[in-house]
Amino acid sequence: MPTIFNFMGYKFYFWSLEGNEPVHIHMAKSFTPNGTKFWLLSNGEVVLANDKTRISDKELIKAKKFLKDNYNFNIARMAKPIIFY
């Protein structure tokens, strides 16, 4: 579960090979498979998929804004599994 970055005391990370979900990133104070999840859509939108770690609305708004402001090809690419041929 590589950490992409830390923000507001939260780790933003991904798990590889999570099935057929949209590209997404997890957010939690420590690594957990049940971290809060944001989908990173190809049009640059960031959508809250779930809040399993029960982060406050205020912090979710800040995190979503941070993700949207920093969303670019690198974040989307890092959250996808790397496949070698």
PDB file of N, CA, C and O in Angstrom:
ATOM      1  N   MET A   1       0.819  -1.185   0.000  1.00  0.00           N
ATOM      2  CA  MET A   1       0.000   0.000   0.000  1.00  0.00           C
ATOM      3  C   MET A   1       0.862   1.247   0.000  1.00  0.00           C
ATOM      4  O   MET A   1       1.098   1.846   1.049  1.00  0.00           O
ATOM      5  N   PRO A   2       1.325   1.633  -1.156  1.00  0.00           N
ATOM      6  CA  PRO A   2       2.177   2.819  -1.246  1.00  0.00           C
ATOM      7  C   PRO A   2       1.438   4.095  -0.841  1.00  0.00           C
ATOM      8  O   PRO A   2       0.301   4.333  -1.247  1.00  0.00           O
ATOM      9  N   THR A   3       2.111   4.902  -0.035  1.00  0.00           N
ATOM     10  CA  THR A   3       1.573   6.214   0.319  1.00  0.00           C
ATOM     11  C   THR A   3       1.917   7.182  -0.798  1.00  0.00           C
ATOM     12  O   THR A   3       3.077   7.308  -1.189  1.00  0.00           O
ATOM     13  N   ILE A   4       0.898   7.867  -1.308  1.00  0.00           N
ATOM     14  CA  ILE A   4       1.114   8.853  -2.354  1.00  0.00           C
ATOM     15  C   ILE A   4       1.533  10.166  -1.720  1.00  0.00           C
ATOM     16  O   ILE A   4       2.453  10.829  -2.201  1.00  0.00           O
ATOM     17  N   PHE A   5       0.852  10.548  -0.630  1.00  0.00           N
ATOM     18  CA  PHE A   5       1.222  11.745   0.103  1.00  0.00           C
ATOM     19  C   PHE A   5       0.529  11.755   1.456  1.00  0.00           C
ATOM     20  O   PHE A   5      -0.374  10.959   1.709  1.00  0.00           O
ATOM     21  N   ASN A   6       0.960  12.664   2.321  1.00  0.00           N
ATOM     22  CA  ASN A   6       0.347  12.905   3.623  1.00  0.00           C
ATOM     23  C   ASN A   6      -0.205  14.329   3.607  1.00  0.00           C
ATOM     24  O   ASN A   6       0.418  15.247   3.075  1.00  0.00           O
ATOM     25  N   PHE A   7      -1.393  14.494   4.204  1.00  0.00           N
ATOM     26  CA  PHE A   7      -2.038  15.801   4.249  1.00  0.00           C
ATOM     27  C   PHE A   7      -2.964  15.824   5.451  1.00  0.00           C
ATOM     28  O   PHE A   7      -3.753  14.899   5.642  1.00  0.00           O
ATOM     29  N   MET A   8      -2.880  16.861   6.255  1.00  0.00           N
ATOM     30  CA  MET A   8      -3.732  17.048   7.445  1.00  0.00           C
ATOM     31  C   MET A   8      -3.602  15.877   8.426  1.00  0.00           C
ATOM     32  O   MET A   8      -4.554  15.568   9.143  1.00  0.00           O
ATOM     33  N   GLY A   9      -2.459  15.238   8.465  1.00  0.00           N
ATOM     34  CA  GLY A   9      -2.262  14.107   9.366  1.00  0.00           C
ATOM     35  C   GLY A   9      -2.821  12.792   8.845  1.00  0.00           C
ATOM     36  O   GLY A   9      -2.833  11.797   9.570  1.00  0.00           O
ATOM     37  N   TYR A  10      -3.286  12.772   7.595  1.00  0.00           N
ATOM     38  CA  TYR A  10      -3.822  11.561   6.976  1.00  0.00           C
ATOM     39  C   TYR A  10      -2.861  11.048   5.919  1.00  0.00           C
ATOM     40  O   TYR A  10      -2.169  11.821   5.257  1.00  0.00           O
ATOM     41  N   LYS A  11      -2.831   9.740   5.773  1.00  0.00           N
ATOM     42  CA  LYS A  11      -2.098   9.117   4.677  1.00  0.00           C
ATOM     43  C   LYS A  11      -3.061   8.933   3.514  1.00  0.00           C
ATOM     44  O   LYS A  11      -4.210   8.535   3.709  1.00  0.00           O
ATOM     45  N   PHE A  12      -2.599   9.219   2.320  1.00  0.00           N
ATOM     46  CA  PHE A  12      -3.357   8.955   1.103  1.00  0.00           C
ATOM     47  C   PHE A  12      -2.600   7.854   0.383  1.00  0.00           C
ATOM     48  O   PHE A  12      -1.431   8.025   0.033  1.00  0.00           O
ATOM     49  N   TYR A  13      -3.259   6.730   0.160  1.00  0.00           N
ATOM     50  CA  TYR A  13      -2.569   5.546  -0.349  1.00  0.00           C
ATOM     51  C   TYR A  13      -3.492   4.738  -1.244  1.00  0.00           C
ATOM     52  O   TYR A  13      -4.688   5.014  -1.335  1.00  0.00           O
ATOM     53  N   PHE A  14      -2.928   3.747  -1.897  1.00  0.00           N
ATOM     54  CA  PHE A  14      -3.735   2.870  -2.728  1.00  0.00           C
ATOM     55  C   PHE A  14      -3.297   1.433  -2.536  1.00  0.00           C
ATOM     56  O   PHE A  14      -2.176   1.153  -2.113  1.00  0.00           O
ATOM     57  N   TRP A  15      -4.194   0.547  -2.851  1.00  0.00           N
ATOM     58  CA  TRP A  15      -3.934  -0.890  -2.890  1.00  0.00           C
ATOM     59  C   TRP A  15      -3.900  -1.276  -4.365  1.00  0.00           C
ATOM     60  O   TRP A  15      -4.687  -0.753  -5.154  1.00  0.00           O
ATOM     61  N   SER A  16      -3.037  -2.148  -4.737  1.00  0.00           N
ATOM     62  CA  SER A  16      -3.022  -2.573  -6.138  1.00  0.00           C
ATOM     63  C   SER A  16      -4.000  -3.725  -6.341  1.00  0.00           C
ATOM     64  O   SER A  16      -4.312  -4.472  -5.413  1.00  0.00           O
ATOM     65  N   LEU A  17      -4.464  -3.848  -7.552  1.00  0.00           N
ATOM     66  CA  LEU A  17      -5.340  -4.945  -7.972  1.00  0.00           C
ATOM     67  C   LEU A  17      -6.596  -5.072  -7.120  1.00  0.00           C
ATOM     68  O   LEU A  17      -6.860  -6.132  -6.551  1.00  0.00           O
ATOM     69  N   GLU A  18      -7.360  -4.007  -7.031  1.00  0.00           N
ATOM     70  CA  GLU A  18      -8.598  -4.003  -6.246  1.00  0.00           C
ATOM     71  C   GLU A  18      -9.832  -4.310  -7.081  1.00  0.00           C
ATOM     72  O   GLU A  18     -10.940  -3.976  -6.659  1.00  0.00           O
ATOM     73  N   GLY A  19      -9.693  -4.909  -8.206  1.00  0.00           N
ATOM     74  CA  GLY A  19     -10.861  -5.260  -8.996  1.00  0.00           C
ATOM     75  C   GLY A  19     -11.198  -4.218 -10.037  1.00  0.00           C
ATOM     76  O   GLY A  19     -10.326  -3.509 -10.540  1.00  0.00           O
ATOM     77  N   ASN A  20     -12.473  -4.138 -10.349  1.00  0.00           N
ATOM     78  CA  ASN A  20     -12.925  -3.284 -11.445  1.00  0.00           C
ATOM     79  C   ASN A  20     -13.501  -1.953 -10.990  1.00  0.00           C
ATOM     80  O   ASN A  20     -14.365  -1.398 -11.669  1.00  0.00           O
ATOM     81  N   GLU A  21     -13.048  -1.433  -9.870  1.00  0.00           N
ATOM     82  CA  GLU A  21     -13.522  -0.127  -9.402  1.00  0.00           C
ATOM     83  C   GLU A  21     -12.852   0.984 -10.211  1.00  0.00           C
ATOM     84  O   GLU A  21     -11.805   0.770 -10.821  1.00  0.00           O
ATOM     85  N   PRO A  22     -13.462   2.171 -10.211  1.00  0.00           N
ATOM     86  CA  PRO A  22     -12.768   3.314 -10.819  1.00  0.00           C
ATOM     87  C   PRO A  22     -11.451   3.568 -10.071  1.00  0.00           C
ATOM     88  O   PRO A  22     -11.277   3.128  -8.935  1.00  0.00           O
ATOM     89  N   VAL A  23     -10.541   4.275 -10.717  1.00  0.00           N
ATOM     90  CA  VAL A  23      -9.290   4.653 -10.053  1.00  0.00           C
ATOM     91  C   VAL A  23      -9.666   5.384  -8.769  1.00  0.00           C
ATOM     92  O   VAL A  23     -10.539   6.252  -8.774  1.00  0.00           O
ATOM     93  N   HIS A  24      -9.009   5.034  -7.679  1.00  0.00           N
ATOM     94  CA  HIS A  24      -9.368   5.656  -6.401  1.00  0.00           C
ATOM     95  C   HIS A  24      -8.167   5.714  -5.470  1.00  0.00           C
ATOM     96  O   HIS A  24      -7.127   5.101  -5.708  1.00  0.00           O
ATOM     97  N   ILE A  25      -8.355   6.473  -4.406  1.00  0.00           N
ATOM     98  CA  ILE A  25      -7.326   6.652  -3.392  1.00  0.00           C
ATOM     99  C   ILE A  25      -7.993   6.524  -2.025  1.00  0.00           C
ATOM    100  O   ILE A  25      -9.124   6.968  -1.828  1.00  0.00           O
ATOM    101  N   HIS A  26      -7.271   5.909  -1.084  1.00  0.00           N
ATOM    102  CA  HIS A  26      -7.776   5.756   0.284  1.00  0.00           C
ATOM    103  C   HIS A  26      -7.161   6.833   1.170  1.00  0.00           C
ATOM    104  O   HIS A  26      -6.073   7.340   0.895  1.00  0.00           O
ATOM    105  N   MET A  27      -7.874   7.167   2.227  1.00  0.00           N
ATOM    106  CA  MET A  27      -7.431   8.190   3.176  1.00  0.00           C
ATOM    107  C   MET A  27      -7.708   7.673   4.583  1.00  0.00           C
ATOM    108  O   MET A  27      -8.835   7.287   4.894  1.00  0.00           O
ATOM    109  N   ALA A  28      -6.684   7.665   5.435  1.00  0.00           N
ATOM    110  CA  ALA A  28      -6.857   7.228   6.823  1.00  0.00           C
ATOM    111  C   ALA A  28      -5.648   7.696   7.634  1.00  0.00           C
ATOM    112  O   ALA A  28      -4.612   8.054   7.074  1.00  0.00           O
ATOM    113  N   LYS A  29      -5.794   7.688   8.955  1.00  0.00           N
ATOM    114  CA  LYS A  29      -4.678   8.067   9.828  1.00  0.00           C
ATOM    115  C   LYS A  29      -3.574   7.018   9.764  1.00  0.00           C
ATOM    116  O   LYS A  29      -2.393   7.350   9.868  1.00  0.00           O
ATOM    117  N   SER A  30      -3.952   5.751   9.592  1.00  0.00           N
ATOM    118  CA  SER A  30      -2.986   4.668   9.424  1.00  0.00           C
ATOM    119  C   SER A  30      -3.539   3.713   8.371  1.00  0.00           C
ATOM    120  O   SER A  30      -4.726   3.763   8.051  1.00  0.00           O
ATOM    121  N   PHE A  31      -2.699   2.859   7.841  1.00  0.00           N
ATOM    122  CA  PHE A  31      -3.132   1.968   6.771  1.00  0.00           C
ATOM    123  C   PHE A  31      -4.232   1.037   7.237  1.00  0.00           C
ATOM    124  O   PHE A  31      -4.122   0.396   8.282  1.00  0.00           O
ATOM    125  N   THR A  32      -5.288   0.970   6.453  1.00  0.00           N
ATOM    126  CA  THR A  32      -6.387   0.055   6.703  1.00  0.00           C
ATOM    127  C   THR A  32      -7.066  -0.237   5.380  1.00  0.00           C
ATOM    128  O   THR A  32      -7.189   0.657   4.543  1.00  0.00           O
ATOM    129  N   PRO A  33      -7.514  -1.477   5.169  1.00  0.00           N
ATOM    130  CA  PRO A  33      -8.229  -1.766   3.926  1.00  0.00           C
ATOM    131  C   PRO A  33      -9.601  -1.094   3.879  1.00  0.00           C
ATOM    132  O   PRO A  33     -10.246  -1.071   2.830  1.00  0.00           O
ATOM    133  N   ASN A  34     -10.045  -0.553   5.005  1.00  0.00           N
ATOM    134  CA  ASN A  34     -11.350   0.098   5.076  1.00  0.00           C
ATOM    135  C   ASN A  34     -11.242   1.609   5.180  1.00  0.00           C
ATOM    136  O   ASN A  34     -12.113   2.250   5.767  1.00  0.00           O
ATOM    137  N   GLY A  35     -10.194   2.184   4.622  1.00  0.00           N
ATOM    138  CA  GLY A  35     -10.029   3.629   4.670  1.00  0.00           C
ATOM    139  C   GLY A  35     -11.087   4.349   3.849  1.00  0.00           C
ATOM    140  O   GLY A  35     -11.683   3.774   2.937  1.00  0.00           O
ATOM    141  N   THR A  36     -11.308   5.592   4.177  1.00  0.00           N
ATOM    142  CA  THR A  36     -12.199   6.438   3.385  1.00  0.00           C
ATOM    143  C   THR A  36     -11.689   6.445   1.950  1.00  0.00           C
ATOM    144  O   THR A  36     -10.481   6.495   1.720  1.00  0.00           O
ATOM    145  N   LYS A  37     -12.600   6.395   0.989  1.00  0.00           N
ATOM    146  CA  LYS A  37     -12.202   6.228  -0.408  1.00  0.00           C
ATOM    147  C   LYS A  37     -12.766   7.340  -1.278  1.00  0.00           C
ATOM    148  O   LYS A  37     -13.942   7.691  -1.190  1.00  0.00           O
ATOM    149  N   PHE A  38     -11.890   7.884  -2.126  1.00  0.00           N
ATOM    150  CA  PHE A  38     -12.293   8.858  -3.138  1.00  0.00           C
ATOM    151  C   PHE A  38     -12.025   8.262  -4.508  1.00  0.00           C
ATOM    152  O   PHE A  38     -10.940   7.734  -4.754  1.00  0.00           O
ATOM    153  N   TRP A  39     -12.998   8.341  -5.399  1.00  0.00           N
ATOM    154  CA  TRP A  39     -12.788   7.964  -6.792  1.00  0.00           C
ATOM    155  C   TRP A  39     -12.176   9.158  -7.511  1.00  0.00           C
ATOM    156  O   TRP A  39     -12.597  10.297  -7.305  1.00  0.00           O
ATOM    157  N   LEU A  40     -11.181   8.896  -8.355  1.00  0.00           N
ATOM    158  CA  LEU A  40     -10.517   9.916  -9.160  1.00  0.00           C
ATOM    159  C   LEU A  40     -10.948   9.686 -10.606  1.00  0.00           C
ATOM    160  O   LEU A  40     -10.408   8.820 -11.294  1.00  0.00           O
ATOM    161  N   LEU A  41     -11.906  10.453 -11.049  1.00  0.00           N
ATOM    162  CA  LEU A  41     -12.495  10.230 -12.365  1.00  0.00           C
ATOM    163  C   LEU A  41     -11.641  10.839 -13.473  1.00  0.00           C
ATOM    164  O   LEU A  41     -10.896  11.793 -13.245  1.00  0.00           O
ATOM    165  N   SER A  42     -11.759  10.283 -14.658  1.00  0.00           N
ATOM    166  CA  SER A  42     -10.925  10.717 -15.784  1.00  0.00           C
ATOM    167  C   SER A  42     -11.172  12.165 -16.194  1.00  0.00           C
ATOM    168  O   SER A  42     -10.321  12.777 -16.841  1.00  0.00           O
ATOM    169  N   ASN A  43     -12.340  12.725 -15.822  1.00  0.00           N
ATOM    170  CA  ASN A  43     -12.625  14.122 -16.169  1.00  0.00           C
ATOM    171  C   ASN A  43     -12.074  15.100 -15.115  1.00  0.00           C
ATOM    172  O   ASN A  43     -12.331  16.302 -15.192  1.00  0.00           O
ATOM    173  N   GLY A  44     -11.319  14.589 -14.136  1.00  0.00           N
ATOM    174  CA  GLY A  44     -10.721  15.442 -13.117  1.00  0.00           C
ATOM    175  C   GLY A  44     -11.574  15.605 -11.871  1.00  0.00           C
ATOM    176  O   GLY A  44     -11.143  16.238 -10.906  1.00  0.00           O
ATOM    177  N   GLU A  45     -12.776  15.044 -11.875  1.00  0.00           N
ATOM    178  CA  GLU A  45     -13.642  15.129 -10.695  1.00  0.00           C
ATOM    179  C   GLU A  45     -13.157  14.158  -9.623  1.00  0.00           C
ATOM    180  O   GLU A  45     -12.580  13.113  -9.924  1.00  0.00           O
ATOM    181  N   VAL A  46     -13.400  14.523  -8.374  1.00  0.00           N
ATOM    182  CA  VAL A  46     -13.084  13.684  -7.222  1.00  0.00           C
ATOM    183  C   VAL A  46     -14.396  13.426  -6.499  1.00  0.00           C
ATOM    184  O   VAL A  46     -15.093  14.364  -6.112  1.00  0.00           O
ATOM    185  N   VAL A  47     -14.732  12.152  -6.316  1.00  0.00           N
ATOM    186  CA  VAL A  47     -16.022  11.777  -5.734  1.00  0.00           C
ATOM    187  C   VAL A  47     -15.774  10.929  -4.490  1.00  0.00           C
ATOM    188  O   VAL A  47     -15.003   9.971  -4.532  1.00  0.00           O
ATOM    189  N   LEU A  48     -16.427  11.280  -3.385  1.00  0.00           N
ATOM    190  CA  LEU A  48     -16.337  10.475  -2.172  1.00  0.00           C
ATOM    191  C   LEU A  48     -17.082   9.173  -2.415  1.00  0.00           C
ATOM    192  O   LEU A  48     -18.294   9.186  -2.634  1.00  0.00           O
ATOM    193  N   ALA A  49     -16.376   8.051  -2.379  1.00  0.00           N
ATOM    194  CA  ALA A  49     -16.995   6.741  -2.593  1.00  0.00           C
ATOM    195  C   ALA A  49     -17.537   6.178  -1.287  1.00  0.00           C
ATOM    196  O   ALA A  49     -18.612   5.578  -1.266  1.00  0.00           O
ATOM    197  N   ASN A  50     -16.793   6.368  -0.191  1.00  0.00           N
ATOM    198  CA  ASN A  50     -17.275   5.959   1.133  1.00  0.00           C
ATOM    199  C   ASN A  50     -16.455   6.671   2.197  1.00  0.00           C
ATOM    200  O   ASN A  50     -15.362   7.172   1.933  1.00  0.00           O
ATOM    201  N   ASP A  51     -16.999   6.703   3.390  1.00  0.00           N
ATOM    202  CA  ASP A  51     -16.302   7.302   4.531  1.00  0.00           C
ATOM    203  C   ASP A  51     -16.287   6.300   5.676  1.00  0.00           C
ATOM    204  O   ASP A  51     -16.825   6.564   6.752  1.00  0.00           O
ATOM    205  N   LYS A  52     -15.672   5.156   5.440  1.00  0.00           N
ATOM    206  CA  LYS A  52     -15.658   4.092   6.443  1.00  0.00           C
ATOM    207  C   LYS A  52     -14.868   4.446   7.698  1.00  0.00           C
ATOM    208  O   LYS A  52     -15.084   3.840   8.747  1.00  0.00           O
ATOM    209  N   THR A  53     -13.955   5.416   7.612  1.00  0.00           N
ATOM    210  CA  THR A  53     -13.203   5.810   8.799  1.00  0.00           C
ATOM    211  C   THR A  53     -13.843   6.993   9.521  1.00  0.00           C
ATOM    212  O   THR A  53     -13.294   7.502  10.499  1.00  0.00           O
ATOM    213  N   ARG A  54     -14.995   7.424   9.038  1.00  0.00           N
ATOM    214  CA  ARG A  54     -15.797   8.460   9.694  1.00  0.00           C
ATOM    215  C   ARG A  54     -15.039   9.758   9.951  1.00  0.00           C
ATOM    216  O   ARG A  54     -14.970  10.251  11.077  1.00  0.00           O
ATOM    217  N   ILE A  55     -14.487  10.281   8.896  1.00  0.00           N
ATOM    218  CA  ILE A  55     -13.778  11.557   8.962  1.00  0.00           C
ATOM    219  C   ILE A  55     -14.816  12.674   8.978  1.00  0.00           C
ATOM    220  O   ILE A  55     -15.856  12.562   8.329  1.00  0.00           O
ATOM    221  N   SER A  56     -14.545  13.737   9.707  1.00  0.00           N
ATOM    222  CA  SER A  56     -15.505  14.835   9.824  1.00  0.00           C
ATOM    223  C   SER A  56     -15.787  15.452   8.458  1.00  0.00           C
ATOM    224  O   SER A  56     -14.943  15.420   7.563  1.00  0.00           O
ATOM    225  N   ASP A  57     -16.972  16.008   8.313  1.00  0.00           N
ATOM    226  CA  ASP A  57     -17.343  16.668   7.056  1.00  0.00           C
ATOM    227  C   ASP A  57     -16.357  17.782   6.704  1.00  0.00           C
ATOM    228  O   ASP A  57     -15.994  17.953   5.541  1.00  0.00           O
ATOM    229  N   LYS A  58     -15.930  18.530   7.706  1.00  0.00           N
ATOM    230  CA  LYS A  58     -14.992  19.632   7.483  1.00  0.00           C
ATOM    231  C   LYS A  58     -13.686  19.112   6.874  1.00  0.00           C
ATOM    232  O   LYS A  58     -13.167  19.690   5.918  1.00  0.00           O
ATOM    233  N   GLU A  59     -13.157  18.011   7.438  1.00  0.00           N
ATOM    234  CA  GLU A  59     -11.913  17.448   6.919  1.00  0.00           C
ATOM    235  C   GLU A  59     -12.115  16.800   5.554  1.00  0.00           C
ATOM    236  O   GLU A  59     -11.222  16.854   4.708  1.00  0.00           O
ATOM    237  N   LEU A  60     -13.281  16.185   5.326  1.00  0.00           N
ATOM    238  CA  LEU A  60     -13.568  15.596   4.011  1.00  0.00           C
ATOM    239  C   LEU A  60     -13.600  16.674   2.925  1.00  0.00           C
ATOM    240  O   LEU A  60     -13.092  16.473   1.822  1.00  0.00           O
ATOM    241  N   ILE A  61     -14.197  17.806   3.248  1.00  0.00           N
ATOM    242  CA  ILE A  61     -14.259  18.918   2.284  1.00  0.00           C
ATOM    243  C   ILE A  61     -12.847  19.398   1.949  1.00  0.00           C
ATOM    244  O   ILE A  61     -12.528  19.632   0.783  1.00  0.00           O
ATOM    245  N   LYS A  62     -11.996  19.545   2.982  1.00  0.00           N
ATOM    246  CA  LYS A  62     -10.618  19.977   2.748  1.00  0.00           C
ATOM    247  C   LYS A  62      -9.852  18.948   1.925  1.00  0.00           C
ATOM    248  O   LYS A  62      -9.114  19.304   1.006  1.00  0.00           O
ATOM    249  N   ALA A  63     -10.029  17.668   2.257  1.00  0.00           N
ATOM    250  CA  ALA A  63      -9.323  16.605   1.534  1.00  0.00           C
ATOM    251  C   ALA A  63      -9.771  16.544   0.081  1.00  0.00           C
ATOM    252  O   ALA A  63      -8.946  16.405  -0.822  1.00  0.00           O
ATOM    253  N   LYS A  64     -11.072  16.646  -0.144  1.00  0.00           N
ATOM    254  CA  LYS A  64     -11.592  16.599  -1.513  1.00  0.00           C
ATOM    255  C   LYS A  64     -11.062  17.781  -2.323  1.00  0.00           C
ATOM    256  O   LYS A  64     -10.684  17.621  -3.483  1.00  0.00           O
ATOM    257  N   LYS A  65     -11.035  18.962  -1.715  1.00  0.00           N
ATOM    258  CA  LYS A  65     -10.501  20.142  -2.398  1.00  0.00           C
ATOM    259  C   LYS A  65      -9.020  19.950  -2.712  1.00  0.00           C
ATOM    260  O   LYS A  65      -8.567  20.266  -3.812  1.00  0.00           O
ATOM    261  N   PHE A  66      -8.270  19.431  -1.745  1.00  0.00           N
ATOM    262  CA  PHE A  66      -6.851  19.168  -1.950  1.00  0.00           C
ATOM    263  C   PHE A  66      -6.640  18.193  -3.115  1.00  0.00           C
ATOM    264  O   PHE A  66      -5.795  18.423  -3.980  1.00  0.00           O
ATOM    265  N   LEU A  67      -7.415  17.106  -3.126  1.00  0.00           N
ATOM    266  CA  LEU A  67      -7.291  16.117  -4.201  1.00  0.00           C
ATOM    267  C   LEU A  67      -7.647  16.730  -5.554  1.00  0.00           C
ATOM    268  O   LEU A  67      -6.958  16.510  -6.550  1.00  0.00           O
ATOM    269  N   LYS A  68      -8.734  17.502  -5.573  1.00  0.00           N
ATOM    270  CA  LYS A  68      -9.157  18.115  -6.837  1.00  0.00           C
ATOM    271  C   LYS A  68      -8.129  19.145  -7.316  1.00  0.00           C
ATOM    272  O   LYS A  68      -7.808  19.193  -8.503  1.00  0.00           O
ATOM    273  N   ASP A  69      -7.612  19.968  -6.397  1.00  0.00           N
ATOM    274  CA  ASP A  69      -6.618  20.978  -6.763  1.00  0.00           C
ATOM    275  C   ASP A  69      -5.321  20.344  -7.267  1.00  0.00           C
ATOM    276  O   ASP A  69      -4.618  20.929  -8.091  1.00  0.00           O
ATOM    277  N   ASN A  70      -5.012  19.158  -6.772  1.00  0.00           N
ATOM    278  CA  ASN A  70      -3.755  18.499  -7.128  1.00  0.00           C
ATOM    279  C   ASN A  70      -3.948  17.313  -8.054  1.00  0.00           C
ATOM    280  O   ASN A  70      -3.000  16.582  -8.343  1.00  0.00           O
ATOM    281  N   TYR A  71      -5.164  17.126  -8.516  1.00  0.00           N
ATOM    282  CA  TYR A  71      -5.434  16.019  -9.424  1.00  0.00           C
ATOM    283  C   TYR A  71      -4.739  16.289 -10.747  1.00  0.00           C
ATOM    284  O   TYR A  71      -4.899  17.354 -11.344  1.00  0.00           O
ATOM    285  N   ASN A  72      -3.993  15.346 -11.181  1.00  0.00           N
ATOM    286  CA  ASN A  72      -3.337  15.444 -12.481  1.00  0.00           C
ATOM    287  C   ASN A  72      -3.014  14.043 -12.947  1.00  0.00           C
ATOM    288  O   ASN A  72      -3.340  13.065 -12.274  1.00  0.00           O
ATOM    289  N   PHE A  73      -2.401  13.949 -14.047  1.00  0.00           N
ATOM    290  CA  PHE A  73      -2.080  12.641 -14.613  1.00  0.00           C
ATOM    291  C   PHE A  73      -1.261  11.799 -13.653  1.00  0.00           C
ATOM    292  O   PHE A  73      -1.453  10.584 -13.601  1.00  0.00           O
ATOM    293  N   ASN A  74      -0.355  12.398 -12.891  1.00  0.00           N
ATOM    294  CA  ASN A  74       0.506  11.626 -11.999  1.00  0.00           C
ATOM    295  C   ASN A  74      -0.276  10.950 -10.892  1.00  0.00           C
ATOM    296  O   ASN A  74      -0.013   9.787 -10.585  1.00  0.00           O
ATOM    297  N   ILE A  75      -1.246  11.650 -10.271  1.00  0.00           N
ATOM    298  CA  ILE A  75      -2.035  11.033  -9.209  1.00  0.00           C
ATOM    299  C   ILE A  75      -2.863   9.891  -9.785  1.00  0.00           C
ATOM    300  O   ILE A  75      -2.891   8.799  -9.218  1.00  0.00           O
ATOM    301  N   ALA A  76      -3.533  10.131 -10.900  1.00  0.00           N
ATOM    302  CA  ALA A  76      -4.353   9.090 -11.506  1.00  0.00           C
ATOM    303  C   ALA A  76      -3.500   7.895 -11.905  1.00  0.00           C
ATOM    304  O   ALA A  76      -3.905   6.751 -11.697  1.00  0.00           O
ATOM    305  N   ARG A  77      -2.330   8.144 -12.473  1.00  0.00           N
ATOM    306  CA  ARG A  77      -1.455   7.060 -12.907  1.00  0.00           C
ATOM    307  C   ARG A  77      -0.957   6.251 -11.715  1.00  0.00           C
ATOM    308  O   ARG A  77      -0.878   5.025 -11.796  1.00  0.00           O
ATOM    309  N   MET A  78      -0.618   6.920 -10.603  1.00  0.00           N
ATOM    310  CA  MET A  78      -0.097   6.214  -9.444  1.00  0.00           C
ATOM    311  C   MET A  78      -1.146   5.316  -8.804  1.00  0.00           C
ATOM    312  O   MET A  78      -0.794   4.321  -8.170  1.00  0.00           O
ATOM    313  N   ALA A  79      -2.404   5.639  -8.951  1.00  0.00           N
ATOM    314  CA  ALA A  79      -3.457   4.847  -8.317  1.00  0.00           C
ATOM    315  C   ALA A  79      -3.871   3.657  -9.177  1.00  0.00           C
ATOM    316  O   ALA A  79      -4.695   2.850  -8.746  1.00  0.00           O
ATOM    317  N   LYS A  80      -3.316   3.530 -10.384  1.00  0.00           N
ATOM    318  CA  LYS A  80      -3.635   2.390 -11.246  1.00  0.00           C
ATOM    319  C   LYS A  80      -2.591   1.303 -11.063  1.00  0.00           C
ATOM    320  O   LYS A  80      -1.417   1.602 -10.842  1.00  0.00           O
ATOM    321  N   PRO A  81      -3.003   0.051 -11.150  1.00  0.00           N
ATOM    322  CA  PRO A  81      -2.008  -1.012 -11.093  1.00  0.00           C
ATOM    323  C   PRO A  81      -1.047  -0.902 -12.280  1.00  0.00           C
ATOM    324  O   PRO A  81      -1.458  -0.557 -13.388  1.00  0.00           O
ATOM    325  N   ILE A  82       0.204  -1.191 -12.047  1.00  0.00           N
ATOM    326  CA  ILE A  82       1.178  -1.186 -13.128  1.00  0.00           C
ATOM    327  C   ILE A  82       1.262  -2.595 -13.682  1.00  0.00           C
ATOM    328  O   ILE A  82       1.495  -3.553 -12.945  1.00  0.00           O
ATOM    329  N   ILE A  83       1.073  -2.709 -14.967  1.00  0.00           N
ATOM    330  CA  ILE A  83       1.104  -4.017 -15.612  1.00  0.00           C
ATOM    331  C   ILE A  83       2.291  -4.053 -16.549  1.00  0.00           C
ATOM    332  O   ILE A  83       2.438  -3.185 -17.410  1.00  0.00           O
ATOM    333  N   PHE A  84       3.136  -5.050 -16.385  1.00  0.00           N
ATOM    334  CA  PHE A  84       4.295  -5.222 -17.251  1.00  0.00           C
ATOM    335  C   PHE A  84       3.974  -6.298 -18.266  1.00  0.00           C
ATOM    336  O   PHE A  84       3.390  -7.324 -17.917  1.00  0.00           O
ATOM    337  N   TYR A  85       4.344  -6.082 -19.508  1.00  0.00           N
ATOM    338  CA  TYR A  85       4.114  -7.073 -20.572  1.00  0.00           C
ATOM    339  C   TYR A  85       5.399  -7.762 -20.922  1.00  0.00           C
ATOM    340  O   TYR A  85       5.415  -8.630 -21.795  1.00  0.00           O
TER     341      TYR A  85
END
